[in-house]
Amino acid sequence: MTYYLVTYTGPFGYLKPWTAVRDGETYSQQFLTPSVIEGMRQKLGVSAILRHKITYTGLSMQQEQTHPRGWIHEKKRQQMTRPRAILVRGVLLAPELHLAFASAAEAEVAASQHLCLCRNEDIVLPVAQLTISEAEFDTLLGFELRPTEATEPGTFLVGFNRFKAGAPMHGRLEIVGNPIRPVGLLA
């Protein structure tokens, strides 16, 4: 099979692989979940993203202040308060994302747009287009989460799909080579 590849990158540490809970419990993901890929597909206006690979130069740990949903009623002080928490999450530095499409037309559409991933400030821009075989794609360095059924060997729960009423998402992580590039190098 032939893939029409579009490569996106950004000089900033803006592609955030956020987890929904504290990193002390789960750590930031170095892969993109099926619902993140679906969100990218919808934003680009293409019929499918067949495959993806992501590499980066490092992780920068960032802090974020959060407020839980609930309020606490303090009877003695006659006030309502919301506690605060600090989350520490990893940000990918200099991410490089390869997206594979089934047709040259869809790759052209994707290559004419930027992506905002996970947050509006997480911008990556298209920098290259290429036609490669599926075998060549398999040799690209990077992390790729391949969606699977929960019963397949090597599968783990990767989150809950916001596009399918919170249905559990499962996948198998494939890592080719060393996906953490030396600073200043593109794959």
Secondary structure as UniProt FT lines:
FT   STRAND          2..9
FT   HELIX           23..26
FT   HELIX           34..44
FT   STRAND          51..56
FT   STRAND          58..66
FT   STRAND          72..74
FT   TURN            75..78
FT   STRAND          79..81
FT   STRAND          85..93
FT   STRAND          96..101
FT   HELIX           104..111
FT   STRAND          115..116
FT   TURN            120..121
FT   STRAND          123..133
FT   HELIX           134..139
FT   STRAND          142..148
FT   TURN            150..151
FT   TURN            153..154
FT   STRAND          156..161
FT   TURN            162..166
FT   STRAND          167..176
FT   TURN            183..184
//
